[in-house]
Amino acid sequence: MLVCKMECQWKPDEQGLQQILQLLKESQSPDTSTQRSVQQRLEQLNQYPDFNNYLIFVLTKLKSEDEPTRSLSGLILKNNVKAHYQNFPNGVSEFIKSECLQNIGDSSPLIRATVGILITTIASKGELQNWPELLPKLCLLLDSEDYNTCEGAFGALQKICEDSAEILDSDMLDRPLNIMIPKFLQFFKHSSPKIRSHAMACVNQFIISRTQALMLHIDPFIENLFALATDEEPEVRKNVCRALVMLLEVRLDRLLPHMHNIIEYMLQRTQDQDENVALEACEFWLTLAEQPVCKEVLCGHLSQLTPVLVNGMKYSEIDIILLKGDIEEDEAIPDNEQDIRPRFHRSRTVAQQHEGDGIEEDEDEDDELDDDDTISDWNLRKCSAAALDVLANVFRDDLLLHILPLLKELLFHPEWVVKESGILVLGAIAEGCMQGMIPYLPELIPHLIQCLSDKKALVRSITCWTLSRYAHWVVSQPPDIYLKPLMTELLKRILDSNKRVQEAAYAFGLEEACTELVPYLAFILDTLVFAFSKYQHKNLLILYDAIGTLADSVGHHLNKPEYIQMLMPPLIQKWNQLKDEDKDLFPLLECLSSVATALQSGFLPYCEPVYQRCVNLVQKTLAQAMLHQSQPDQYEAPDKDFMIVALDLLSGLAEGLGGTIEQLVARSNILTLMYQCMQDKMPEVRQSSFALLGDLTKACFQHVKSCIADFMPILGTNLNPELISVCNNATWAIGEISIQMGPEMQPYIAMVLHQLVEIINRPNTPKTLLENTAITIGRLGYVCPQEVAPMLQQFIRPWCTSLRNIRDNEEKDSAFRGICTMISVNPGGVVQDFIFFCDAVASWVNPKDDLRDMFYKILHGFKNQVGEDNWRRFSDQFPMPLKERLATFYGV
């Protein structure tokens, strides 16, 4: 047997062993230069095939060494497995595997856990198939009399279940879960709380995916959960709550008979002494609110649940310490660079405008309840507030019966912590209970405006947020009553002595208020510009965001000489101060992108230096990337965000300045640079370069045209819906190019059409991508109907359903002209799905006259072709509003 031979033959060389131990010791040194040299030496040792044998030897055999050193040896081995496992010689990997299995029950919890991580890492390298004895052996070890062995095996199994859930439920391994799940269920009653907890955590991995092996045992599983409901171990209670929350999503049918008791149980657990248990339990209300049965099963419990959630919304003592809630004035304290969250630039995604909104659905919207983002990202306070928010949307004003009596006490409470939680409650119910709150707002809004000058900073900051939730009501009232006093107070808060309050003051609905802010623009800009001189680093970044948001909200109203005179000099001054390497350029570039789009021609005096610098940033980054590629030891990889943000600002300039950008493009090498960016390995770089290509195509096609033969094949290869935003922008750019190319688009149709048809037929494609795909297919059909029309039948149905929701605009217009032209070339392609075409036509509010004629001809042509009786039978299937619209507008 290979294993035995390996073990018998392989003994560490004493000198080699000492050398490695020395390295492991040094790598625990706090000195960074020591760490760096250790890192390099460890990398060099990877050239020796048996280096990894030494590492496993230190972890499992060298019991004389201290645990941190042994564990570290295992973690270095884990990293090697991650990076180079496929290059390990056969003997080495066998030796490591056998050592792991023999030592999974080590007496030290740290070593057991390290061995478990190592086993999981090997398993996740696709090794579950090549290590057939692993799962049976671990399952066998669960029955060991020795606690350490059982606990170690369970620890490893839990990690495997977390990392490899999918493959465990596949035919590749002959479905081991059929044995594992019943086995895990036996351990729910084990005497050790740690083992009970492991067993539950393993099974919980398979709830959401509705794994069949678990569904077969769903009843014993639920029985076991109920049996553990009051377990004394918090970790077990936490897993019970987590399981019930997931079952609510996937097997509501099984929970319904017990729903009354489950709700009673979750009410207790949401008040659990252990905050982690309370947080898991609180998730239950969030999930329940999404279920259609919510109203019915929860209405009897609202009077108990409401105070529990409200109580959970108070800051805990630890929160206040973490938030430095006792430090009132900190504006002069320099920001700690670690506190400044890394800002991820969100690359430009081109989206369609929907009915009455400009909101993008598949960008993860910042959670509105994010009122205290410096503590751990999710805690009981936030979860309780989010739950109250969603329940307010379910129960609407019925919730107020239970909330209003509580609110009275909270909002005027002498203790600031209680008062603060009351203001948060008021904000959380704003969306769902708006109608019922209206009668109270004339009294509440002035009270909140007063709270903006409360002596506690945390009260001032939450008040900013809550007021932002009522902004659209405030804005709809005569401005002198609420908006003026509110804006006066808010602008003072922008200059608050506390940085958290400065930040919160921006949360106030700049988006909400939109054009209502126009009368206050001078006042607002004055304050923002003054803030430039006052702000520390972190809030300066927020200030850029605020100016960008303001520009997006008020648009062209900003384009007045006096506003430009206020706003541009401080922005350009910062722009000149920042070096090309400074990451603060990101938010400033994003801000300028919004400002350029809003100011349009007003930005002209500033555009040349800004344009030039963006082109230089792209060029520098590309050059640095090439150097790094050819000589990685000598040149560091560049931060490509510089290039991405620069490309996005160039897009903003092209969009804002339109044709006037033409001379700048003519005098620069931007198209050559774009050609390189479009082939970059990093998806975000490609995404932004395709957005820029589309914008330049619209602004100055004469310069883009000569490159189309080079660009189109690249666009074709990026129509891969796995990378949604890249695919989305490539699709949009193809549509813009086709409109400009006209019939000359013909040679390129074959490069893109099949992928586009495939994307539009894919299940679960995000709305934005579907709409852009439909528009581009329509545009291709408009300019080259003979090439696209033969495929009509393959895309007409999803095409119609995805475009019925967007509002009338140029893009929709050109797409529908395309579909009409294709129908006239291939009428048979639409016959089976004609009802969808009728529905899409009816989605137009106001088509141009010649487009309306095209619709009229197609509808009447179809009606005449099938005859009066058939048409009547066909149109009887229409929903009433559709029938009426078609009759009114098109006389069919």
N, C-alpha and C positions, 0 to 999 in steps of 0.2 A: 504493500500500500504506500502510495506516494507520501501521505501525511507523516506516517511513522518514519520513513526514510529521512524526510526533511527534518523532523524533530531530532532524530538521533544524530543526523549529520550536522545540523546547524547549531553551532555554539558561538556566542559572541566572542570576538577578539577583545581581550581585557583592555588593551590600550584604546581601541576604537570605542569601547563602551564608556571609558572615562572621558574621552574627548566629547562624546555626545552628551553625557551628564553635565559636563562643564558648560556646554552651549545652552542646555536647558536651564541651568542656574542663571547664566548671564541674561537669558531672554526675559527673566523676571525682574531685571533691573529697571528702575524708573527712568533711567537716562535714555533719551531717544536715540542718540547717536550709537550707543551700545546696541540698542534694539535693532537699529538699521543694519549694523554689521553682522549681527547674529542672523537676521533675515537672509542676508546675502550668502552667508556660509551654509545655512540650511538649504538654500536653493542649490548651491554647488553639490552638496552631499546627495541630492536626488540623482546625480549621475551614477551612483553606486547602486546596483540592483538590490543588495541586501541591506541598504540603509533602513528600509521600512521594517525589516526583521528586528533591527535594534530597537526601533521605536515601540513595536508591539511587546518586545521583551521587557523594556523598562516599564511599560504599563502593566503587564500582567504578571511578570515573574520576579521583578526586583522589589520584593516586599520590604527590603531594608531602607529603601528611599522614602522621602516624605511624600505625602499624597499629592500636593500641588504639582510637584515635579513629574510624578507618574502621570497624572491627569493631563498635564501639558503635553507630554510625549504622545499621548493618545490623540489629543486635539490636532497636533502637527500632522500625525499620521492621517487623521480624518481629512485635513486639507489636501494632503498628497493624494488620497483616494479620490477626492473630488476632481483634482487637476489631472492626475496621470494614471488612473486605475487601469485603463486599457493597455498601458505599457508595462505593468508589473509582470515579471516572469511568473509562469504558472506556479512554481513551487512557493514563491513568496506569497501570492494571494491565498494559496491553500493553507499555508502556515498561519497567516493572519486570521483566516476564517476559523480554523480549529482552535486557536488560542482564545478568540472571542467567545466561542461557545463554551469553552471550558471555564472561563472566568466571569461569566455573566453573574455569578452569585458571590463575587468578592465581598469580603466582610465590610469594606468601606463603601458607604452610599455614593461618594464622589466617584470612586473607580467604577462601580456598577453603572452609574449614569454615563460615564465616558465610554465604557464598552458598549452600552446600549446605543449611544450616538454613532459610534463607529459601525456597528452592525447595520443600523438604518441607512447610513451613508453608502455602505457597500450595496445594500439592497436597492437603494434608489438609483444606482448606476446601471439599472436594467439587469441586476444580478439575481433577482428573485428566481428567474428561470434557471440560471446556472448554479443555483445553490439549493437544490430541491430538499436537502435535509433540514434547512433552516427553520421553516415554520413548524414542521412536525416536532422537531427537537425542542423549540421554544414552548410549544403547547405541552409537551411531555414534562418539561421542567416546572410548569405551573403546578404540577401535582407533587412537587418535591416536599418532603417533610421540613426541609431547611427554609426558614423564612427568607433569608437573603437571596437564595436561588429563585424562589417563587417571585419575589419582588423585582429582582433584576430582570427576569424573563418578561415579566409584565411591563416593566419600563420600556424594554426594547420593543415589545409588541405594540405598545401604545404609540411609539414613534413611527413604527412601520405603518400602522393603521392611518396615522396622520399624513405620512408622506406618500404612501402608495395605495390609497384607498381604491383608486380605479382599477389597477391591475389585479388587486385581490379579488375583485368581482368579475374577472374575465375568464374566458375559456382557456387562455394561455397557460394558466396555472392549474386548470382543472378545478376551479371554484373552491379554494380552500375555506372560504367563509362558511360554507355549509357545515363544516366541522367546528370552525373557530367561534361562530356566534353562540351556538348552544353552550359551548365550553365556557365562554366569557360569562354567560348568564348564570352559570353555577356559582361563580365567585361573588355575585352580588350579596351573598349572605355570609361571606368570609368573616372571620373574627377580626382581622386587621383592617382598620379604616383605610390605610394606604392602598391595600389590595382591592377593597371594594371600590375605591375611587378610580384606580387604574382600569378595573373591569368596565366600569361605566363609561369612562373616557373612551375606551376602545369601541364600545358599541355605539356611542354617540356619533362617531365618525361616519356611520352608515345611514343615519336617519334621513338627512336632506336628500341624498341621492336615491332614496327609496329602494335601497339594495334588497334584492329579492330574498336573500337568506335571512335578513332581519324581518322582512314583512311576513314571512312564514311563521316567525316566532313573536309576532307583535303583541299578542295577548299576554303570554308569560312575561314579556319585557315590561309591559305597562303595569302588570301586577307587582313585579319586583320593584318598579319605581315607587309605587304607592307604599310598599313595605318600608322603603328607605326614607320616606318623606321627612321623618323627624329624627333622622340619624344625628348622633351628637357631633359628628365630624363635619366642620364647615365645607371642606372640599367635596364631600359626598352630597351635601344639600345643594351645593352649587351645581354639581353635575345633574342632580334631579331636576333642578329648575331649567338648566340648559336643555335637557332632553325634552321637557314638556313644551318649551318654547318652540323647538324644532318640530315636534309632533303636531303642534298646532298648525304648522304650515303644510305638513304632508299627510297626516292621518287624523284630521279633525273628526272624521266619522267615528274613530275609536275613542276619542276623548269626550265627545258630546254627551254620552250617557252619564259621565262623571263630572260634567262641567261645573255644576254648582259647587261641589267639594273642591275641585281644582282651583276655582276662583277664590274660595275661602282660604285655601292653603297659600296661594300666591299673595294674598293680602297680608298674611302673617310674614311670609318670607321677604316681602318688600320692606318689612320693618326689621329684618334680621339684624342681630347684633353685629354680625360680620358683614362689612360693607360690600365685599365681593359677592356674597350670596344675595344681598339686597339688590345689587346691580343686575345680576343674572335674572332675578325674579322680576325686576322692573321692566326688563325687555319684553316680558310676557304681554304687558299692556300695549306696547308698541305693535307687537305682532298680531294680537287679537283685534286691534283696531282695523287691520287690513282685511279681516275675514268678514264675509257678508253676514254671518250670524252675530256679529259683535253686539249690535244694538239689542237684539232679543235676549242674549244670554247675560249681558252686563247691566241692563237697565235697573234691575233690582238691587245691584251692589254699588251703584254710583255714590250713594250717600256715605258708604264706608270708604270707597276707593279715593274719592276726591281729597279728603283731608290727608290721607296717606301720601298721595303724590305731592300735595302742597307742602307737607312737612319735609319731604325729601328734597325740596328745592332750596332749603336754607343752606348757606355755606356751612361746612363743618369747620371745627377749629383748625384742623390741619390745612384745609383749603386756604383759610385766611392767612396762616403763617406762610404757606407756599406762595400766596399771591402778594405777600408783603402788604396785606390790606391795612396794616397799621401805619405804613409810611405814607403820609398824605402828600408831601411835596417832594417830587423826585425829578423835576424837569431839568435841574442843573447837574444831576448825577449822570456821568457819561454812560452810554449803553454798554452792557457787557456783550461782547461780540457773540458769545455762545447763545445769548438769549434771542438773537435775531434769527428767526427761522430762515432756513435756506429758501429763497424764493424760487419757485419753479416757474419759468416763463411758460405760459400756455400758448403753444404755437397757434398761429392763425388757422382757424377752420372756417371754410366758407359755408354758410348755411342759408336756407331759404327763409323768407318771412312767413309766419303763419297768421291765421286769423287773429288780428288784434294783439299779437305779441312779437317780441323779437328774441324770445328766449330759446336757448339751445338745449335740447333735452339730454343729449348724451354726454355733455360735459358735466362732470359732477358738480352741481351747484354747491357753493359753500353753504354748509348747514347754517340756517338762519339762527339756530339757537346757540351759535358759537359765541357766547357772550364773554367767556373767560378762557381764552385759548391757551393760556400759559400753563394751566395745570394739565395733568395727564389728559390725553385727548378726550376721554369719555369717562364720566363718573356718575354717581347717583343723582347729583343735582341736574346734570344735563339730560340724563335719561328720563328723570321724572318730568322735566320741562317738556321734552320731546313727546312723552306719552300724553301729557295734558294737551299739548298742541294737536296731536292726531285725534284724541278723543273729542276735543272741541269740534273738530271737523266732522266727526260721526254724529254726535248728539246735538250739535248746534246749540240753540238757546236753552234746550232742556238742561244742559250742564250748568247754566247760570243759577238755577234754583239752589244748587249745592255750593256753587263758587261764591256768589255775591255775599252771603252772610259771613263767609271766611274773609273775603277781601276787605270788608269794612274794618274788621279788627286789625288786619295786617298793615294796610296802607297808612294808618295813622298811629302805628305802634311806637312807643318811646324807644324800644331797642332797635338799633339800626339794622342788625342782621335780619330781624323779622320783617321790618319795613322793606328792606331790599328784596326779600323773597316775595313779598306781596307785589312789588313792581314787576318782578320777573313773571309772576303768575298772570298779571294783567297783560303782559306782552305775549305770553304763550297762548292765551285764548283769543288773541286779537283776530286771527284769520277765521276761526270756526264760529265764534260768537259775535261777529261784527254787528249783525242786525240787532241783536238783543242789547248790545252795549251802547248803541247810538244814544238812547235817552240819557245815559249817565255821562257821556263824554263832555258835554259842556261844563260839567263840574270837575271831571277827572283831569282833563287836559291842563287847565290852569294849575291844578295841584301838582301835576307832573312837571310843568314848566318851573314851578317853585323848587321841586326836588332837584332840578338841574343845578341849583346852587347850594345843595345840602353840604354840610361840612365833611361828610365821609366820601372819599373818592369813589369807593365801590358803589355807593348809592348813585352818585352822579353818572358813573359809566353805564350802569344798568338802565337808568332813566333814558339815556340817549337811545339805547337799543329799543326799549319799549315804545318810546315816541315814534321811532322809525316804523314800527308795526302799525301805527295809527296815522301815518303820514298822509295816506290818500284821503282820509276823512278831513284832516286838518286843512289840506289843500283845497277841498271842495267847499269850505266855508268862506265867508267874506274875509279877505286877508287881514284886515285890521284887527279882527277879534283874536285869532289864534296864531296865524302864520307869522305876523310881524313880531309879536313878543317872543315867539318860539325861535325865530331866526336870530333875534338879538341875543337871546340866551345861548343858543347853540354856537354862535360864532365866538362868544366868550369862552365856551368850552373847548373850542378848537385851540384856544390860547391858554388852556387850563394849566395850573401848576403841576398837574399829575399826568404822567405820560399815558397811562391807561385811559384816562378820560379824553385826552387829546385824540387817541385812537378811536374811542367809541363815538366821539362826536361825528366822525366821518360816516359811521354806520347809518346815520340818519338818512332816510331815503332820498339820496341824490337821484337814484333811478326813478323812484316813485314820483318825485315832484316834477321832474322833466321841465316842460315849458313854464310851469308855474314859478320856477325860480328866476325866469328871465328878468322880471322887474327888480330882483335883488342882486343881479349879476355884479354890479359895481361894488356893492357892499361885500359880497362873498369874495370877490377877487381881492379886494383890499385886505381882508382878513387872511386869506391864503398866502398872499405875497408877504404879509407881515410875519406869518408863521415860518417862512423860509429862514428868517434871521434867528428865530427863537429855538428851532427844533434840534434835538439830538438826532443821532444817526438813524435809529429804528423808525422814528415817526416821520423823518424826512422821506423815507421810502413810502410810508403810508400817504404822505402829502402828494407825492407824485401820482399815486393811485387815485387820490381824491380828485386831482386836477383832470386826470384822464377820464374818470367817471363823469365829472361835470361836463367835460367836452362832449362825451358820448351822449349825455342827456339833453343838453341845450343845442347841440349841433351848430348850424350856421348862425344862430343868434350871437355866437361868440365873435363872429367876424365883423367887429366894429373897431375902427382905429383906436378908440380910447381903451377898449379892453385889451387889444393886442399890445398896446403900449405898456399896460400894467403887467401883463402876464409873461410876455416873451423875454424881456431883459433878464429877470432872475433865472429863468429856465436856461437861457443861452449861457449865462454866467456859470451855472453849475456844469453845463455841457463842456465849457472851455476848461474848467478846473479839473475835470475827471480825466485820468489817463486811460489809454486804450485797454489797459489790463484791469481796470477797476470794475468789480462786479456791480457797483452802484449804477453803472451805465445801463444795466438791464431795465430797472424800473423807469429810468429817465427816458430811455428809447421807447418803451411801451407808452409812456405818457405822451411823448412827442408824436407818436403814431396817431393817438386819438386826437391830439390837438391839430395835427396837420389835416386829418380827415374833416374835422369840424370847421377849421378856418378856410379851407379850400384856397381860393386866390389870396386870401390874407396871409397865407404862409409863404408866399413867393419870396419876399425879401430874405427869408432865412433858409430857403430850401437848398441853395447850392452847397454851402459848407456842410449841412446835415447830410445831404445826398453823398457828397464826396467821402465823408468820414465813414458812412455805412459801407460804401464800396470798399474802402480801405480795410475795414474790419473783416469783411468777407475774405478779401485777398490775403490778409495776414494769417487768418485762421487756416485757410487752405494751404498756404505755404508751410506753416508750422506742422500741419498734419502730414504733409509729404515728407518733411525732414524726419519726423518721428517714425514714419513708416520705413524709411530707408535706413535710419540709424537710431533704433529705439534706445540704445544705451546712452547716447549723447544728447538726444533732444526729447523733452517731455511732450506728452500728448497735449494738444491745445484744449481749452475749454470751448466746446463748439457752441455753447449757448450764446457767445458773442456774435457768432455768425447767424444763428437762428433769429436773434432779436433784431439784428441789422437787416436781415432779409424782410422781416415783418414790418419794420419801419419803412423800408423801400416800398413795400406793398401799400402802406398807409399814404405815402407820398403820391404813388401812382393813382390811388383811388381819390385822394383829395385834390390833386392838381390836374388830373386828366391829361389832356393833350399837351399842356404846358411843360410836362416833364420831358417832352420829346428831345429838346436840345441837350439836356443832361445825359440822356441815354445815348444819344449820338456821340457824345464826347467821351464816353467811358467804355470799359471792357466788361460791362455787367453781364452781357449775354454769354460771353466765354466763361465767366465765373459761375453763372447759373447752370451752364452745361455740366460743370464739375459738381456743383452742389446737388444736382438732380440725380447724381450717381453715388452720392455719399452713402456710407454704410449705415449712418445713424438715421432712423426713420424721421425724427423731427426736422432734420435738415432738409430731407426730401419734401416733407410736408410743406414747409415754409417756402421752398423754392417753387413748388407747383402753384402755391397761392400767388406768388409774385409773377410767375409766368402768365397766369390768368389776368392779373391786373394790368400787366404791361401789354398783353394782347388787346385789352380794351382801350388802353390809353394811347399806344403808339405802335400799331401793328406793322407799320412799314419797316420798323427795325427788327421785329421778331420774325417776319415772314421768311427771311433767307435761312433761318435756322430750323424751320419746321421739320425738314427731312431728318435732322439729327435728333430733334426733341421727341417726335411722335413714337419711335420704337421704345424710348425710355418710359414714356407715359404708359404705353401698352403693358410693359412688364410690371408696372406698379399698380395695376388694377387687381390687387390682391386684398380681399376683404378682411383678411386676418389683421391687417394694420388699417383700422377703419379710417383714421384721419388722413393718412397718406393717400389711401385709395379714394377718399372723398374729394380731396383737393385735385388729384390727378384727373378724376372724372370731370370735375367742374372746368378745369383748364381745357380739356378736350372739347367740351361744349362751346367754350368761348372761342377757341381756335376755329371750330367748324363754321361758326357764324361769319367769321372774317374771311375764311378761305373760300366759302361757297362751293361750287361744283369741283374746284381744285382739290377738295378734300378726298376725292374718290380713291386715290392710291392707298390711303391710310385706313380706310374703313375696316379692311380685313384684320388689321393689327389690333383693333379694339372691340369690335362689335360682339364677338362671341363671349368675351369676358363680361361685358356690360349686361348682356342678356342673362348670363349665369348669375350675376350679382342681384339683379332685380327679382330673380326667382328664388333666391336663398331664403330659408326661414330665418326669422329673428334678426334680419338686417336692420340696423338703426335707421330711424325715420330720415335723418338728414342725408344719409348716404343713398337711401332709396329715392328720395326726391331729386337729388343731383343726378343720379343715374338715369332716372326717367327723363329729366330735362335734356340731358346729353343725348340719349337715344333719339328723342324727338327732334333735336337740332340736327343730328346726323341724317335723320330721315328727311328733314326739310331741305338740306343742301344736296343730298344724294339719294333721292327716293328709290331709284331703281335697285340700288345695292342693299338698302335696308328693308324695304317693304316685304321681300319674300319671307322674312322672319317674323312678320307681324303677329302671327298667331301665337308665337312662343312668348311674347311679352305683353300683349295688349291688356290682359286682365290686371296684373300687378302694376302696370304703367298707369292705368286709370285710377286704381285705388290709391296709389301714392300721391297723385297730383290733385286729387279732389280737395285736399285740405289746405293747399297753400293759396295765399291771396293773389288776386290779379296783379301781374307785373310783367315786365318785358320778357323775363326768362320763361314764364308760363306761356306767354303769347307765342314765342317762337317755337316752343315745344309742341303746342297744340296745332300750329300751322303744319308742323312736320307730320303729326299723326294724321291730319286730314289729307295731306298730300299722299301719304303712304296708303291710306284707305282707298283713295281714288285709283292708285296703281294696283292694289291687291285687295279688292272688296271682300273676297272670300275669307281673308285672314281675320276679319272682325266679327263674322256672322255669329259664331258660338257665344261670344262674350259681348254682344251688342248692348245688353242691359247696362254693363259697366261703362261703356262709352257714353250712353245716355246720361248716366249719373255724373260722369266727369264733366260733360258739357254743362249740365245744370249747376255745377259748382261755380261757374263764372258769374260774377255780379254784373260786369259791364264790359263784354268783349268789344274790340274795335269792329266797325261795321263790316269790313271785308271778311273778318274771321267769323262773325255772326252768320254771314252769307254761306261760308263754307259749312258751318254746322247745319244750317237750314237745308242745304242741298243734300247732305249725307242722310239726315233724318228722313226727309221726304223721299229720297231715292230708295231707302230701305223700306219705308212704308209702302210705296208703290210696287216695289218688287214682290213683297209677301202678300199684298192684297189687304183690303179693308178688314175682313174677318180675322185673319191671322194676326194682323197688327193689334186688333182689339184684345184678342186673347193674350198676346204678348204684353201689351201695356197694362193689362189687368194685374200683372205680377208686380207692377211698380208700387212702391210706397206712395201714399197720397201726396206728400209735398213734392215729390219728383214729378208725378203725373201733372200736377197743377202748374209747376214751373215750365215744363216742356210745352204744355198747352198755351200758356200765356205768352211765352217768348218765341216759340217756333211753330205754333199752330198745328202741333201733331197730337 
